[in-house]
């Protein structure tokens, strides 16, 4: 199913929660591909004070969802359920237009909270969605 937005990539802010500075990680690859495709991407990593984590592929990293201003079109999750559980309230406060639960990030508690808040979510791979034109 195609999930095309009426907005152009540069008009969409995409938050990558659990972004990694390691090029072999899928979250790094998502940050890079989103940026290369023209999206306004915001990588989020809790250890932003570490010199290797202050930027990912030249993109400034923030250390907490609460530091993000403005509307977020998509939040793509790269954290396991144990780590994301503590962030549910912040995810709901961010009020993204949708949440992508990448493989391994499925969380019953988060999904229930998203349903209650009427925030759409899907179990998908951000990289696959981007590469197949379904993002």
Buried (B, 14 or more C-beta within 10 A) or exposed (E): EEEEEEEEBEEBBBBBBBBBBEEEBBBBBBBBBBBEBEBBBBBBBBEBEEEEBBEBBEBEBBBEBEEBEEEBBBBBBBBEBEBBBEBBEBBBEBEBBBBBBBEEBBBEEBBEBBEEEEBEBEEBBBBEBBEEEEB
